[in-house]
Amino acid sequence: MSLNKKVKKNLVFDIVVVGAGPTGIAFACGFAETNIRVAIVDKLPREVVANPKIDGREIALTHHSVKILKKLDVWRHISSRLISEIKEARVLDGSSKYFLNFNHQEIRKENLGYLIPNHVIRESLYKRLRKLPNITLINKAECVSVDINKQYASIMLSNGKKIKASLIVAADSRFSKVRSKMGISVFSRDFNKDMIVCRMEHEKPHENIAYEFFRYNQTQASLPYIKNQSSIVTTATKDFSSNLMKMSDKKFNQEMQNSFNNFFGKMKLIGKRYSYPMITTYTKKFVSHRFAVVGDAAVGMHPVTAHGFNLGLKGLEILINEIKTAIKNKTDIGLTAVLQNYQSKLHRVAAPIYLATNGIVNLYTSTIFPAKLTRQFILRLVNTVKPVKRAFLSVLE
Ligand SMILES: Cc1cc2nc3c(=O)[nH]c(=O)nc-3n(C[C@H](O)[C@H](O)[C@H](O)COP(=O)(O)OP(=O)(O)OC[C@H]3O[C@@H](n4cnc5c(N)ncnc54)[C@H](O)[C@@H]3O)c2cc1C
């Protein structure tokens, strides 16, 4: 990988990616061992991209995502000691003991998926990226303007440098500034809630089972990590979340123990609590001439169904394949005709997951009586009607 110091004033690449988050780096890694020259730009310093801070997110990955990370030669950089298996997932409604159950045997695999801290995934992606001579990482630089014409695209950086390329890819988060500069708008939904995530140690074992407790006004989830630790996820109103963030560790431990109805016995916070606003986004167009959005910049999911990065990986897999096919056919990779294949394929996968997730959040946080009834009915429906359950399980394979 080339570094900043080698960067000249005006640069020419085949692809320029804005955003060296997990999606941007994974996308760039897809061009390893090719002649395609990729520049990847991030506002963060290189040391931060190389050693990402713990951000409280523990990412549940599907089998397909692991396959993609293996293909990108990233998976082997993740220590097996830091990977936990999710064998089963249970969804409970209100105070009812009835639960919707997803089991690994139903997909004929050893587990439903894996749980890995986000900073570990990011670190392993960087380890792979730095070995690739055709990828140039440009740090401490923001994209200040975008210019697209028939022959090429270019971006102007905050450090005064200009990058010309055949294609610009925005991977700069769900609040993508590059997407806005392109005049592309999003469908956005503010749930007016925050998600508090943290790691906790607990007395009783989790037996590698993930739990989602849909209470009223508050959702309490646990994702099984190594030993007797779980990623604890609380979605609640802004006021209550703010209290949860401010209270002492001792009070927080007690609060979580109560929220889980003592399900795990004694609970103890490990490290810090992190808060995320629950705003989802779905970009109205994933592509335009010489431009594409990937990852959260394309679809910013509600984390409750743990699909965000999985969907990001699926999308970049599609885009990489379309670009490689275009190159093989000696076609310009920036043409809308090439990019439109990516748009329609991703839309087909992403739209149902996005709509279903937002629908689930609406239904399972509603306190009105018909919604309470429907919630119970749906859990039973999914559990007992095989094709419905199959549809839910298919996204894990
Ligand atoms: C609490 C929580 C739990 C989650 N759990 C899961 C899970 O279990 N499973 C799952 O699949 N997904 C999960 N997700 C979603 C997952 O974290 C995201 O989908 C993923 O991080 C998106 O990666 P990204 O690279 O697209 O965007 P980001 O991670 O937002 O990275 C964007 C990058 O762009 C850079 N950037 C931004 N603006 C600019 C600019 N103007 N110029 C240059 N650089 C810029 C930033 O510095 C950053 O490096 C969770 C999310 C949250 C919040």
The ligand as an ORCA input file, in Angstrom:
! r2SCAN-3c Opt
* xyz 0 1
  C     -24.742     -0.364     17.792
  C     -24.534     -0.976     16.432
  C     -24.484     -2.361     16.312
  C     -24.306     -2.943     15.053
  N     -24.319     -4.317     14.942
  C     -24.190     -4.881     13.727
  C     -24.215     -6.310     13.584
  O     -24.360     -7.054     14.554
  N     -24.096     -6.843     12.329
  C     -23.945     -6.045     11.227
  O     -23.844     -6.590     10.106
  N     -23.900     -4.701     11.341
  C     -24.029     -4.108     12.538
  N     -23.983     -2.740     12.655
  C     -23.776     -1.928     11.439
  C     -22.298     -1.736     11.084
  O     -21.569     -1.253     12.194
  C     -22.222     -0.744      9.909
  O     -23.025     -1.230      8.865
  C     -20.796     -0.569      9.387
  O     -19.935     -0.069     10.378
  C     -20.813      0.410      8.216
  O     -19.521      0.573      7.718
  P     -19.214      1.717      6.662
  O     -17.768      1.548      6.303
  O     -20.208      1.688      5.561
  O     -19.455      3.098      7.423
  P     -18.736      3.708      8.704
  O     -18.347      2.638      9.672
  O     -19.638      4.787      9.189
  O     -17.371      4.343      8.152
  C     -17.357      5.508      7.370
  C     -15.920      5.996      7.200
  O     -15.954      7.162      6.377
  C     -15.131      8.169      6.940
  N     -15.706      9.460      6.533
  C     -16.906      9.973      6.871
  N     -17.087     11.152      6.276
  C     -15.983     11.392      5.548
  C     -15.579     12.444      4.697
  N     -16.380     13.506      4.490
  N     -14.376     12.377      4.075
  C     -13.575     11.310      4.307
  N     -13.896     10.278      5.096
  C     -15.084     10.313      5.696
  C     -15.193      7.940      8.443
  O     -14.052      8.485      9.085
  C     -15.228      6.397      8.515
  O     -13.933      5.861      8.547
  C     -24.164     -2.123     13.901
  C     -24.208     -0.733     14.030
  C     -24.400     -0.159     15.283
  C     -24.465      1.337     15.413
*
